[in-house]
Amino acid sequence: MSAVFRSLASIDYRIWFAGALVSNVGTWMQRTAQDWIVLTELSDHDALAVGITTALQLGPQLLLVPVSGWIADRLDRRKTLMATQLSMGLLGAGLGVVLLLGVAQLWTVYLFALLLGIASAIDAPVRQTFVSELVPGRDLGNAVALNSASFNAARTIGPAVAGLLVVVVGAGWVFLLNAVSFAAVLVSLAFIRPARLVPVTRAPRGRGQLLEGFRYVRGRPDLLVVFTIVFVIGTFGFNYPIFTSTMATIEFGLDSAGFGLLTSVMAVGSVAGALLSASRDKPRLRLVVLACAVFGIGALGAAVSPGYAVFAVALVVVGFAGQVLMTTANGTVQTTTDAAMRGRVMALYMAIFMGGTPIGAPLVGWVADTFGPRWGLGVAAAAGAVAFAIGVAWLVVYRDARLRLVRVPTGADGDRAVGGTGAGSGDVGAVRAAGAAGAGGTAGAGGGTEAAGAVGAVGNEAGVGGADVAGGFATRGRIRAPGGGGGAVAWRSGAGSRRGRLRVRLVFGERDRMAAASTATGSFAAVAPRERLAEEFELDEADARRA
């Protein structure tokens, strides 16, 4: 199975994935119909009303953090999800009936949005952490990314279908169809056998457990910076219903079908971003920082778009960057948090991500009403710039990070080596990894890589002469392997090799204050010198010179 979809090897995760996909389609149908009726039927194109509805639906995420996190860590997650999913389905059905009877008013939608928000506040951390019981720990990051891909794949279908159904049969039937879609996830939960679930560590009984998540995060500076970035983007940048609905109606004069299509177009970028995140071996904070910059640029492009088509293209960029940011941030939090604390930490994460909306949504709605929809998107662009600045400041000030331009030699023909691997007896260390031989090289002593430490590096660009590693961390192409002891890394070009490729390397210096920090999945403890814990960005020579 492809590495992108490796979590689907688990039968229970496949069952959950299928049920959640159907339910997510219904959820997006209801969200689209709800925003549309508030904007066009229950108010006179009032963006502030849409913002208040969104705030009421997401506000409980912030207020119920201690309780929802404790529930996720203490109670049976499968049974809890059955209760929350059933309650949300009944609420959707109730609002649908009210709309069909023709007695709906704006306060009615506000009330249902608040009740749905309470149910969602309990459901969110439980649903997020339940994934850890469906797949092995090594696949958790991938499963989180595929969940995001499922959610956003549904966003390509749900809004477009909802926009059409609102025109044809009315918004009330859209809410009823969403209620029916919850049956899919309930059936999937019933088919998941508890005996097959991965055992989890439950939070112990005792006083102070409700607030333990706050204390845990306070002691993890790496999580604090992720939470700060998520708060800024989630509060001021992820007000998509306001952006798309006001631009569609006020700027472009579209009906509900055009509005739903914009939401689906944005979801195309989101699905691509989630799949990119799923293809990576593990989430990295530097990708979160980079995604903030791309998000800000995309929002700025959407704000100044001269027409509908250009605006739609800009939304693809916004959706892509936003999803890479949130999926990577989510994976970072889940994979580095102790299992017994995961529910409470994820409740705090979801509260910061979604609970900031009660602050940001009314503010952005007011900006869109007062100055125009394009200025609302300008707020999102500013949020991306601020979040990017926070991430860069963290890397430079706290982690003493620097960018360095290095040249890495290739094989004799100037291209990457292609071929099999070979192994010979190590001259110094226990193992010699031969890697793939370059043109004119041989697997073993000629091509490949020699390691003077305990384990050699397996290179995917090995050429004539290869690379000698005296220990530490050696990175060859996209593969990193630890050596046995200290020493310097020296690249030696082989006979006939060309000038090689230029790479930009992110280096953490001696003043890195995360050097002694530890997480649930390992330690940041430094090996001397610190420069060997580098992250590499592979560029062609022209891009590297511009960098």
C-alpha positions in Angstrom: 0.0 0.0 0.0 1.2 3.5 -0.8 2.9 5.3 2.0 0.3 8.1 1.7 -2.5 5.6 2.6 -0.6 3.3 4.9 -3.1 3.8 7.8 -5.8 2.1 5.7 -4.0 -1.2 6.2 -5.9 -1.3 9.6 -9.4 -2.7 9.1 -10.9 -0.7 11.9 -9.4 2.5 10.5 -10.9 1.7 7.1 -14.4 1.2 8.7 -14.1 4.5 10.6 -12.7 6.3 7.5 -15.7 5.2 5.4 -18.3 6.2 7.9 -16.7 9.5 8.7 -16.5 10.4 5.0 -20.2 10.0 4.5 -21.0 12.0 7.7 -18.6 14.7 6.8 -20.4 15.3 3.5 -23.6 15.8 5.4 -21.9 18.1 7.9 -20.6 20.4 5.1 -24.0 20.4 3.4 -25.6 21.7 6.7 -22.8 24.3 7.2 -23.3 25.7 3.7 -27.1 25.8 4.1 -26.9 27.3 7.5 -24.6 30.2 6.4 -26.8 30.8 3.3 -30.1 31.0 5.2 -28.6 33.3 7.8 -27.1 35.6 5.2 -30.0 35.7 2.7 -33.2 34.6 4.3 -33.1 35.5 8.0 -31.0 38.7 7.5 -30.4 41.3 4.9 -27.0 40.0 3.8 -25.6 40.7 7.3 -22.1 39.3 7.6 -22.1 40.0 11.3 -25.1 37.6 11.7 -23.0 34.9 10.0 -20.1 35.7 12.4 -22.4 35.4 15.5 -23.8 32.1 14.3 -20.3 30.7 13.8 -19.2 32.1 17.2 -22.1 30.4 19.0 -21.3 27.1 17.3 -17.6 27.2 18.1 -17.6 29.1 21.4 -18.3 26.1 23.6 -14.9 24.6 22.4 -13.2 27.3 24.5 -15.5 27.2 27.6 -15.6 23.4 28.0 -11.9 22.7 27.6 -11.3 21.1 31.0 -14.4 19.0 30.9 -14.1 17.8 27.3 -10.4 16.9 27.6 -11.1 15.0 30.8 -13.9 13.0 29.1 -11.6 12.1 26.2 -8.9 10.8 28.6 -11.1 9.1 31.1 -14.2 7.6 29.3 -14.6 5.0 26.6 -14.0 7.0 23.4 -16.0 4.7 21.2 -19.2 4.9 23.3 -18.7 8.6 23.9 -18.6 9.2 20.1 -21.8 7.2 19.7 -23.5 9.6 22.1 -22.2 12.8 20.6 -22.8 11.8 17.0 -26.4 10.8 17.8 -27.1 14.1 19.6 -25.7 16.1 16.6 -27.8 14.1 14.2 -30.9 14.8 16.2 -30.1 18.6 16.4 -29.7 18.7 12.6 -33.1 17.0 12.2 -34.7 19.4 14.6 -33.5 22.5 12.8 -34.6 20.9 9.5 -38.1 20.4 10.8 -38.3 24.0 12.0 -37.3 25.3 8.6 -39.8 23.1 6.8 -42.6 24.3 9.0 -41.6 27.9 8.1 -41.3 29.1 11.7 -37.5 29.6 11.7 -36.2 32.9 12.9 -32.6 34.2 13.4 -32.7 33.4 17.1 -33.8 29.9 16.4 -30.7 29.3 14.3 -28.6 30.9 17.0 -30.1 28.4 19.6 -29.5 25.4 17.5 -25.9 26.6 16.7 -25.2 26.9 20.4 -26.5 23.4 21.2 -24.6 21.9 18.3 -21.5 23.7 19.5 -21.8 22.1 23.0 -22.1 18.6 21.5 -19.2 19.3 19.1 -17.0 20.6 22.0 -17.3 17.2 23.6 -17.1 15.3 20.4 -14.0 17.0 18.9 -11.2 15.9 21.3 -12.7 12.4 21.6 -12.9 12.1 17.8 -9.3 13.4 17.4 -7.8 11.0 20.0 -9.9 8.0 19.0 -7.7 7.7 15.9 -4.8 6.7 18.2 -6.7 3.5 19.1 -7.3 2.5 15.5 -3.7 2.5 14.2 -0.2 1.7 15.5 1.7 4.6 17.0 4.1 4.8 13.9 1.1 5.5 11.7 -0.7 8.1 13.9 0.6 11.1 12.0 -0.5 9.6 8.7 -4.0 8.7 10.1 -4.4 12.3 11.3 -3.6 13.6 7.9 -6.0 11.2 6.2 -8.7 12.3 8.5 -8.1 15.8 7.3 -8.2 14.6 3.7 -11.5 12.9 4.3 -13.0 16.0 5.9 -11.9 18.2 3.0 -12.8 15.7 0.3 -16.3 16.0 1.8 -16.0 19.7 1.5 -15.6 19.4 -2.3 -18.9 17.5 -2.4 -21.1 18.8 0.4 -21.3 22.5 -0.3 -21.8 22.1 -4.1 -24.7 19.6 -3.4 -26.1 21.8 -0.7 -26.1 24.9 -3.0 -28.0 23.0 -5.6 -30.5 21.4 -3.1 -31.2 24.8 -1.5 -32.4 26.1 -4.8 -34.3 22.9 -5.8 -36.0 21.7 -2.6 -35.1 24.3 0.1 -32.7 24.4 3.1 -34.8 22.4 5.4 -34.3 19.2 3.5 -30.5 19.7 3.5 -30.6 19.6 7.3 -32.6 16.4 7.3 -30.2 14.8 4.9 -27.3 15.7 7.2 -29.2 14.1 10.1 -29.4 10.9 8.1 -25.7 11.0 7.2 -24.8 10.6 10.9 -26.1 7.0 10.7 -23.0 6.1 8.7 -20.6 7.0 11.4 -22.8 5.3 14.0 -22.9 2.1 12.0 -19.1 2.2 11.6 -18.6 2.6 15.3 -20.9 -0.4 15.9 -18.8 -2.5 13.5 -15.5 -1.6 15.2 -14.6 -4.4 17.7 -13.3 -3.1 21.0 -10.9 -6.1 21.3 -9.0 -4.9 18.2 -8.4 -1.4 19.5 -4.9 -0.3 20.5 -4.7 -0.2 24.3 -4.5 3.3 25.7 -3.4 4.7 29.0 -6.3 6.3 30.8 -5.9 9.4 33.0 -5.6 8.5 36.7 -8.3 9.4 39.2 -7.4 12.3 41.5 -7.7 15.9 42.2 -6.5 18.5 39.6 -6.8 16.2 36.6 -9.1 18.7 34.8 -6.4 21.3 34.7 -3.4 19.0 34.2 -3.5 19.6 30.5 -2.8 23.3 31.0 0.2 22.5 33.2 1.5 20.0 30.7 1.4 22.4 27.8 3.0 25.2 29.9 6.0 23.0 30.3 6.4 22.3 26.6 7.6 25.4 24.8 7.4 23.7 21.4 3.7 23.1 21.9 3.2 26.7 23.1 4.5 28.1 19.8 2.3 25.7 17.8 -0.7 26.8 19.9 0.1 30.5 19.4 0.3 30.1 15.6 -2.9 28.1 15.6 -4.7 30.7 17.6 -3.7 33.6 15.3 -4.6 31.8 12.1 -7.7 30.1 13.6 -9.1 33.4 15.0 -8.4 35.8 12.2 -7.7 33.7 9.2 -10.0 30.7 9.1 -13.3 32.6 8.8 -14.0 30.9 5.5 -17.9 31.1 5.6 -17.7 34.9 6.0 -15.1 35.3 3.2 -16.8 33.1 0.6 -20.4 34.1 1.3 -19.8 37.9 1.3 -17.5 37.7 -1.8 -19.9 35.5 -3.6 -23.0 37.7 -3.0 -21.7 41.2 -2.6 -18.7 41.3 -4.9 -19.7 38.8 -7.6 -23.5 38.7 -7.3 -23.8 34.9 -7.2 -26.6 32.7 -6.0 -26.3 29.7 -3.5 -24.9 27.4 -6.2 -22.1 29.8 -7.0 -21.4 30.1 -3.2 -21.3 26.4 -2.8 -18.9 26.0 -5.7 -16.5 28.4 -4.1 -16.4 26.3 -1.0 -15.8 23.2 -3.0 -13.0 24.8 -5.0 -11.2 25.8 -1.7 -11.6 22.2 -0.6 -9.6 20.9 -3.6 -6.6 22.8 -2.2 -7.3 21.5 1.2 -7.4 17.8 0.1 -4.1 18.3 -1.7 -2.6 19.8 1.4 -3.8 17.0 3.6 -2.4 14.4 1.2 0.9 16.2 1.1 1.0 16.0 4.9 0.1 12.3 4.8 3.0 11.5 2.5 5.6 12.8 5.0 7.2 10.5 7.5 6.5 12.8 10.4 5.2 16.3 11.0 7.7 19.2 11.3 7.3 22.6 12.8 9.2 24.3 10.0 6.5 23.2 7.6 3.9 24.9 9.8 5.9 28.2 9.7 6.3 28.0 5.9 2.6 27.3 5.4 1.7 30.5 7.4 3.6 32.5 4.8 1.9 30.8 1.9 -1.5 31.2 3.6 -1.0 35.0 4.0 0.1 35.4 0.3 -2.9 33.4 -0.9 -5.4 35.4 1.2 -3.8 38.6 -0.1 -4.2 37.4 -3.6 -7.9 36.5 -3.0 -8.5 40.0 -1.5 -7.2 41.8 -4.7 -8.7 39.3 -7.2 -10.3 41.2 -10.1 -12.9 38.5 -10.9 -14.6 35.2 -9.9 -12.1 32.9 -11.7 -9.0 34.5 -10.2 -10.6 34.5 -6.7 -11.4 30.8 -7.1 -7.7 30.0 -7.9 -6.6 32.1 -4.9 -8.9 30.1 -2.7 -7.2 26.9 -3.8 -3.9 28.3 -2.5 -5.5 29.4 0.7 -7.1 26.0 1.2 -3.9 24.2 0.5 -1.7 26.2 2.8 -4.3 26.3 5.6 -4.7 22.5 5.5 -1.0 21.8 5.5 -0.6 24.2 8.5 -3.4 22.6 10.5 -2.7 19.0 9.7 1.0 19.4 10.5 0.2 21.2 13.7 -2.4 18.6 14.7 0.1 15.8 14.0 2.9 17.5 15.9 0.7 17.9 19.0 -0.7 14.3 18.9 2.6 12.5 18.1 4.7 14.3 20.7 2.2 14.2 23.6 2.1 11.5 26.3 -0.8 9.1 25.7 -2.4 9.7 29.1 -2.5 13.4 28.4 -3.5 13.4 24.8 -7.2 14.0 25.3 -6.7 17.0 27.5 -4.0 18.5 25.3 -6.1 18.0 22.2 -9.1 19.6 23.9 -6.9 22.6 24.6 -5.7 22.6 21.0 -9.2 22.4 19.6 -10.3 25.2 21.9 -7.5 27.4 20.8 -8.1 26.6 17.1 -11.9 26.8 17.1 -12.6 28.7 20.3 -10.9 31.8 19.0 -13.6 32.1 16.3 -16.1 33.8 18.7 -13.5 36.6 18.9 -12.4 36.6 15.2 -15.7 35.9 13.4 -17.7 38.9 14.6 -14.7 41.1 14.2 -14.0 39.9 10.6 -17.8 40.1 9.9 -17.8 43.7 11.1 -14.8 44.6 8.9 -16.5 43.0 5.9 -19.8 44.9 6.6 -18.0 48.2 7.2 -15.2 48.3 4.7 -16.2 45.5 2.3 -15.5 41.8 1.9 -12.0 42.4 0.5 -10.9 44.0 3.7 -12.0 40.9 5.6 -9.6 38.9 3.5 -7.0 41.5 4.3 -7.4 40.6 8.0 -6.7 36.9 7.0 -3.6 37.9 5.1 -2.3 39.9 8.1 -2.9 36.9 10.3 -0.7 34.8 8.0 2.1 37.4 8.2 1.9 37.6 12.0 1.9 33.8 12.4 4.9 33.5 10.1 6.8 36.1 12.1 6.1 34.3 15.3 7.4 31.0 13.9 10.5 32.6 12.5 11.2 34.4 15.8 10.8 31.0 17.6 13.3 29.4 15.3 15.8 32.2 15.3 15.7 33.4 18.9 14.7 30.3 20.9 16.3 27.6 18.7 19.2 29.6 17.3 18.3 28.5 13.8 20.3 29.7 10.7 20.1 29.0 7.0 23.2 27.8 5.3 23.9 27.1 1.6 25.8 24.0 1.0 26.9 22.1 -2.2 26.4 18.3 -2.3 28.3 16.4 -5.0 26.5 14.0 -7.3 27.7 11.0 -9.2 30.2 11.1 -12.1 27.4 11.8 -14.6 26.1 14.6 -12.6 22.7 12.9 -11.9 21.3 10.9 -9.1 22.4 7.3 -8.9 19.8 4.7 -9.8 20.3 1.0 -8.9 20.3 -1.6 -6.2 22.0 -1.6 -2.9 24.9 -3.7 -1.7 26.6 -4.3 1.5 30.2 -5.1 2.4 31.9 -5.7 5.7 32.6 -2.5 7.5 36.2 -1.4 7.7 35.7 0.6 10.9 32.2 0.4 12.2 29.8 -2.5 12.6 27.9 -2.0 9.4 28.7 -0.4 6.0 25.8 0.6 3.9 26.6 0.6 0.2 23.6 2.7 -1.1 23.0 3.0 -4.8 26.0 3.1 -7.0 26.5 6.1 -9.2 27.8 6.0 -12.8 31.2 4.4 -12.7 30.8 3.4 -9.1 30.4 0.0 -7.5 28.2 -1.1 -4.6 30.5 -1.4 -1.7 33.8 0.4 -1.3 33.6 2.5 -4.5 30.0 3.8 -4.5 27.7 4.0 -1.5 28.6 5.5 1.9 31.1 4.5 4.5 30.3 5.2 8.2 32.9 5.3 10.9 30.2 5.1 13.5 28.0 2.2 14.4 25.5 2.5 11.5 26.2 3.7 8.0 23.9 6.0 6.1 21.9 4.6 3.2 22.3 7.2 0.4 20.1 7.7 -2.6 22.6 9.8 -4.4 25.8 7.9 -3.9 28.3 8.3 -6.7 31.9 7.5 -7.3 33.7 8.1 -4.0 30.4 8.4 -2.2 30.5 10.3 1.1 32.6 9.5 4.2 30.8 10.1 7.6 32.8 10.1 10.8 29.7 10.0 13.0 26.9 12.2 14.1 24.0 12.7 11.7 24.6 12.3 8.0 21.9 13.3 5.6 22.1 12.0 2.1 19.3 13.1 -0.2 16.1 12.6 1.9 17.4 9.9 4.1 19.0 10.5 7.5 20.8 7.9 9.6 22.6 8.2 12.9 26.3 7.5 13.2 28.0 6.2 16.2 30.1 9.0 17.6 31.2 12.6 17.2 33.1 13.9 14.3 32.8 16.1 11.3 30.9 15.5 8.1 33.1 15.8 5.0 31.7 15.5 1.5 34.2 14.2 -1.0 33.5 14.4 -4.7 34.4 11.4 -6.9 36.3 11.2 -10.1 34.6 13.0 -12.9 31.8 14.4 -10.6 30.3 17.7 -11.6 29.7 20.7 -9.3 26.7 19.0 -7.6 23.5 20.4 -6.2 23.0 23.3 -3.9 20.9 22.9 -0.8 19.7 25.2 1.9 20.2 23.7 5.3 18.4 24.9 8.5 20.9 24.6 11.3 20.2 24.7 15.0 23.2 26.3 16.8 24.8 25.8 20.2 22.3 28.2 21.9 19.3 26.0 21.0 17.2 26.0 24.2 15.3 22.9 23.0 18.5 20.9 23.2 17.6 19.3 26.5 13.8 19.1 26.1 12.1 15.8 25.7 8.7 14.7 24.3 6.6 11.6 24.4 8.3 10.2 21.3 11.9 11.0 22.1 14.3 13.7 23.2 15.7 16.8 21.6 19.0 16.2 23.4 21.9 17.5 21.4 24.8 15.6 20.0 28.0 17.5 19.4 28.1 19.5 17.3 24.5 20.8 17.1 24.9 21.5 13.4 24.3 17.9 12.6 20.6 18.1 13.7 20.0 20.0 10.5 16.9 20.1 8.3 17.6 20.2 4.6 15.7 21.9 1.8 16.7 20.5 -1.6 16.7 23.2 -4.3 18.1 23.5 -7.8 21.1 25.8 -8.2 19.1 28.8 -9.5 16.6 28.6 -6.6 19.4 28.2 -4.1 21.2 31.3 -5.4 18.0 33.3 -5.1 17.6 32.1 -1.5 
